[in-house]
Amino acid sequence: MSSIADTRCWIVGGGPAGIMLGYLLARSGVSVVILEKHADFLRDFRGDTVHPSTLQILNEVGLLKKFDRLPQRKVDHLSVSIRGRLQQVIDFRGLKPFAYLSLVPQWDFLDLLANEGQRYPHFDLRMRHEAIGLIEKEGCVAGVRVRSPEGEVSVLADLIVACDGRHSTLREAADMPRRDYGAPMDVLWFRVPRKHSDPEDTFAIVDSGHMMVLLNRTDYWQAAYVVPKGSDETLRAQPVEPLRNSVAKLAPFLKNSVRALATWDEVKTLVVRVDRLERWYRPGLLLIGDAAHAMSPIGGVGINLAIQDAVAATNALASNLRNGNPIQETLLCEVQQRRLLPTKIIQALQVQAQNRLISNALERSGDSPEFPAIFRWLLRFRPVRNIPARLIGYGIRCEHVRTNECLPKT
Ligand SMILES: Cc1cc2nc3c(=O)[nH]c(=O)nc-3n(C[C@H](O)[C@H](O)[C@H](O)COP(=O)(O)OP(=O)(O)OC[C@H]3O[C@@H](n4cnc5c(N)ncnc54)[C@H](O)[C@@H]3O)c2cc1C
């Protein structure tokens, strides 16, 4: 374990951004401490979609074989069912080098990275350690205040990286201006048992003002039921039965299985937000992942952007951190400059999809939308199908690991 004194970089938050950043920095020879407020990674209904951009990173650092051994389901296309008619809308099969996305429990993915990180002497992951505030000196962030099982401690560091997610404590503490792009919906997540006779696809179902996405997790469906923004409290004031009925109406093959959903306690609400910081850094502090930009669940890209941020941060910072050089603001600015455009473009597309497709689908209470014929015709052509698949699978300006120490020895 690194001692507090020789640790230059403290990472707050052990989600995909924080654990990947910690792993890459430790492997680059940088002493790093990661603080995670929970005791383990076992939380259901977080991002579970690992996209080609992340598979590519895992391949570059030599972890793909181990990742492949995790329980997972590979998905090479996504479909939408409208009025009972299933239409493939995203087709990953034309992408290279990875032509699928993996549905893998996030805790397994994080456990893999954390276990691999433990192989490096500079990696120090501290569970049940919660950052509760920043220490500032002359306008610079100089450290972090931490609540640990042993009590409260203050630690000083050259760099604090906030990877503490969409409700970031450090973002609040640093008073960073944030722009909110709004969302018309929230999402209810729950599990429904899956029968062998159920469809194989991972798909969205749209009908008469209701919308649900079903992720095939082999022995169960991970269901994402879309509701108008802010309706969660009203829904939860009623029994869970109307939700079950609505699920059965949207997906008649779930009519019996959905009875397993007994109470609202089994339903987790994702309050959808799309927001972005104007500046992702201050002297001594960098924010990445959801802490810098909360993503809409559309496309399931949240984990993957967080990982891309972590790779960009490692590329920009590792050698200066390792060599004891000061971490100038220009270096932190470099990370934001590198990641801003990809984030902006994906968020803009998500906001368009939310406002045009999802709002529209939720507002139609009597009739169902239909696929425009031109859309169906265009989707027959591989290059057209490749465009949304590439945006979702690889995003824009894909990151590659550029720190030699992180690449396998040949
Ligand atoms: C219900 C739900 C479903 C989602 N579905 C998908 C999906 O299907 N696909 C997808 O790609 N994305 C999905 N997302 C989004 C995705 O989970 C996030 O975009 C992604 O995990 C962001 O990674 P991150 O590391 O930036 O933040 P997070 O994953 O939020 O990790 C932040 C970590 O910091 C810890 N933490 C928070 N505050 C503190 C503190 N003060 N001190 C110490 N630790 C702290 C948290 O416990 C957490 O482990 C979903 C999110 C939710 C909530």
The ligand as a MOL file (V3000), in Angstrom:
LIG
                    3D

  0  0  0     0  0            999 V3000
M  V30 BEGIN CTAB
M  V30 COUNTS 53 58 0 0 0
M  V30 BEGIN ATOM
M  V30 1 C -29.7160 3.0890 -12.9830 0
M  V30 2 C -28.6280 3.4200 -13.9750 0
M  V30 3 C -28.5670 2.7310 -15.1820 0
M  V30 4 C -27.5840 3.0430 -16.1230 0
M  V30 5 N -27.5050 2.3280 -17.2850 0
M  V30 6 C -26.4490 2.5170 -18.1110 0
M  V30 7 C -26.2040 1.6470 -19.2080 0
M  V30 8 O -26.9590 0.7120 -19.4750 0
M  V30 9 N -25.0820 1.8570 -19.9510 0
M  V30 10 C -24.1770 2.8490 -19.6520 0
M  V30 11 O -23.1310 2.9520 -20.3230 0
M  V30 12 N -24.4120 3.7090 -18.6500 0
M  V30 13 C -25.4980 3.5420 -17.8540 0
M  V30 14 N -25.6600 4.3240 -16.7610 0
M  V30 15 C -24.7010 5.4000 -16.5360 0
M  V30 16 C -23.3730 4.8320 -16.0750 0
M  V30 17 O -23.5460 3.9720 -14.9620 0
M  V30 18 C -22.4660 5.9940 -15.7640 0
M  V30 19 O -22.4200 6.8880 -16.8640 0
M  V30 20 C -21.0570 5.5200 -15.4990 0
M  V30 21 O -21.0530 4.5480 -14.4870 0
M  V30 22 C -20.2130 6.7340 -15.1200 0
M  V30 23 O -19.0260 6.3090 -14.5280 0
M  V30 24 P -18.2990 7.2150 -13.4470 0
M  V30 25 O -17.1540 6.4080 -12.9940 0
M  V30 26 O -18.0780 8.5690 -13.9980 0
M  V30 27 O -19.3640 7.4200 -12.2700 0
M  V30 28 P -20.1340 6.3550 -11.3860 0
M  V30 29 O -20.2860 5.0760 -12.0630 0
M  V30 30 O -21.3610 7.0360 -10.9010 0
M  V30 31 O -19.1550 6.1050 -10.1700 0
M  V30 32 C -18.9910 7.0410 -9.1410 0
M  V30 33 C -18.4460 6.2870 -7.9480 0
M  V30 34 O -18.0670 7.2420 -6.9650 0
M  V30 35 C -18.5280 6.8100 -5.6950 0
M  V30 36 N -18.7030 8.0210 -4.9070 0
M  V30 37 C -19.6540 8.9770 -5.0550 0
M  V30 38 N -19.4590 9.9680 -4.2050 0
M  V30 39 C -18.3470 9.6550 -3.5060 0
M  V30 40 C -17.6240 10.3010 -2.4740 0
M  V30 41 N -18.0060 11.4830 -1.9920 0
M  V30 42 N -16.5070 9.7080 -1.9590 0
M  V30 43 C -16.1030 8.4920 -2.4490 0
M  V30 44 N -16.7680 7.8280 -3.4180 0
M  V30 45 C -17.8590 8.4090 -3.9500 0
M  V30 46 C -19.8110 6.0600 -6.0040 0
M  V30 47 O -20.1400 5.1440 -4.9780 0
M  V30 48 C -19.4640 5.3570 -7.3020 0
M  V30 49 O -18.8900 4.0960 -7.1070 0
M  V30 50 C -26.6560 4.0670 -15.8350 0
M  V30 51 C -26.7170 4.7600 -14.6230 0
M  V30 52 C -27.6810 4.4340 -13.6970 0
M  V30 53 C -27.7080 5.1900 -12.3730 0
M  V30 END ATOM
M  V30 BEGIN BOND
M  V30 1 1 1 2
M  V30 2 1 2 3
M  V30 3 2 2 52
M  V30 4 2 3 4
M  V30 5 1 4 5
M  V30 6 1 4 50
M  V30 7 2 5 6
M  V30 8 1 6 7
M  V30 9 1 6 13
M  V30 10 2 7 8
M  V30 11 1 7 9
M  V30 12 1 9 10
M  V30 13 2 10 11
M  V30 14 1 10 12
M  V30 15 2 12 13
M  V30 16 1 13 14
M  V30 17 1 14 15
M  V30 18 1 14 50
M  V30 19 1 15 16
M  V30 20 1 16 17
M  V30 21 1 16 18
M  V30 22 1 18 19
M  V30 23 1 18 20
M  V30 24 1 20 21
M  V30 25 1 20 22
M  V30 26 1 22 23
M  V30 27 1 23 24
M  V30 28 2 24 25
M  V30 29 1 24 26
M  V30 30 1 24 27
M  V30 31 1 27 28
M  V30 32 2 28 29
M  V30 33 1 28 30
M  V30 34 1 28 31
M  V30 35 1 31 32
M  V30 36 1 32 33
M  V30 37 1 33 34
M  V30 38 1 33 48
M  V30 39 1 34 35
M  V30 40 1 35 36
M  V30 41 1 35 46
M  V30 42 1 36 37
M  V30 43 1 36 45
M  V30 44 2 37 38
M  V30 45 1 38 39
M  V30 46 1 39 40
M  V30 47 2 39 45
M  V30 48 1 40 41
M  V30 49 2 40 42
M  V30 50 1 42 43
M  V30 51 2 43 44
M  V30 52 1 44 45
M  V30 53 1 46 47
M  V30 54 1 46 48
M  V30 55 1 48 49
M  V30 56 2 50 51
M  V30 57 1 51 52
M  V30 58 1 52 53
M  V30 END BOND
M  V30 END CTAB
M  END
